[in-house]
């Protein structure tokens, strides 16, 4: 059956190209009622006001633990503001696993303007998010002339609680910044597609490059531009279908149709930039130790998780409750879940392909699927299975699909127009309220990670983040409890267990630390790591004044690593504690051959003096004086070390 738009064109041809002046009740929901001047400006103002209003709690949000520490609160180079040190750091640092100099410079500018006042940092991110919402509306309006669907998409993007993570997490400035350049590139591409021009094309390439320098998640933009050519610009396959949907009827016909291969070749410089950015990203992730090996997550596990995660992202978009800042990777999902998710994705894909008369379906669906590819977990980074921040760009595809789908329904069944309009308004307000509530969880790190632990099952990552947050606040006992909770939910690798033991030891939980070190000794295949665990066990026993067990632990460490200068020195001082000065001197000499130092020579001289070997003691003291840069400080350290190991025994 021919669509309404096709019938209208045939009617116009029969009447000499003129159509009747009376309104057509089957026009799309937008009706083209918003002019590019006054009403479009009102719509932009409405978007901005609603976004700022519902995001108002962001003014009371602080920095949260985790990435905020690396990006801001413990980063002196960035805290210095826009200095040469910050610029050098921005272009050379990959300590976060991502090379994104523009993001670093953005943070440095914030520090220049606001210091470490979190409100300023958060408001800048909010302004970028608001500007992106307005820009999204304008570029959709310009490309489609469909005002109401364009406004609905922009409102859904602006107010959906799934996007709170990208805006309220200071460390996710990279997300809102790259999105801004992503949409600017898309907007300028529309100008280029309509009027051509080398200047516009170079502008497209430049904006894309800036977006990549903010965050490489936008590498899929060249593919998005091909989708944009298909719809709404209709430069691709312009004559492939005899049908034209009602939702497409108002799409601009000002874009010259091109062949598929022309459109691909047109974007070769963009594909080259995307490939270069991808290569740099993989390198930086390896340098930052962010990439996970196939031994940790097999290809089969990654594919299964990707399939299930696609459906989970759709579910979060349609039902945005229980959103968490982190979702731990569960390993391989249940087979039934994987097969069910794969079947759903396949059915939806077949449907949108078959409905080629509704081009917006294919564009929205493949936008969602395609832009998630870099973050879907095939290349596994970190320990999360998915993240709400990864959906920041992809969900726009789902919003396109929904908004233009509603427009199509209303065009065919105009009696539903009022009901759908009311339902849409209520949905937008409900999303705004959910966003307002979601922002309350980002008030501080303790609130955020405690909330994450409550709303997700077995979330050891949330417990670990909460533990580190509590530690930073000086709540050491509570932090240890959260570390224990995380450990009960997840089998940490031995090197991480060693860190937990060190933390417990540092905060006076010696028995707990010794237990952790024992776990390392029993589980680690690395002799060096086991030796370190034994040595830390010995120190813990020393702090408990159990000198006999400390000596046994040091001996075990030396069996694994006979050249451990620290353990040799410790056993020497324990021998001195027993009054065996000759053994103490012999151990100290062995230690100094491996790692000579002024403190060691002072301790050796002291042991030799106590054994009556005064000439050798004087020689050791002379050597300490010869190599020391600060003999007074070395003597002070030697006295403290001897007091710790030997005490008042001699």
RANOR-V483581 format. One line per field, one symbol per residue. psi: psi as a letter, one per 30 degrees, with the letter a starting at -180 (. if undefined). A space follows every 50 residues. Layout:
psi=???
This chain:
psi=kkleeeeeeeeeefgggkllfkkjfgllfeggfjlfdeeeeeeeeeeeee eeefgefffgkakllbfeeeedfhieeeffaileeeeeeeffkgfggkji eeeeeeeeeeeeefbhjfeeeeeeeeeeeeeeeeeeeeeeeeffgjeeee eeeeeeeegkfffeefefjefgeeeeeeeeeeeeeeeeeeeeeefakeee eeeeeeeeeeeefekgfgfgeeeeeeeeeekffhfkhfgfkfkkleffef kkggkkklleeeeeefgeeeeeeeeeeeeeeeeeeeeghfkklfeejlee eeeeeeeeeeeeeeeeefiilgkkfkjkkgaklkeeeeeeeeeeeeeeee efeeiffiffeeeeefeeeeffefgfgejkkaglflkeffgeeefeeeee eeefeeeeeeefifffeeeeeeeeeeeeeeeeeeeeeefffgeleeeefe eeeeflkhifeeeeeeeeeeefggieeeeeeeeeeeeffkjkleeeeeee eeeeefggieeeeeeeeeeeeffkfkeeeeeeeeeeeeeeeeffhieeee eeeeeeefeeifgjeeeeeeeeeeeeefgieeeeeeeeeeefeeikleee eeeeeeeeefggieeeeeeeeeeeeefkfieeeeeeeeeeeeeeeebge.
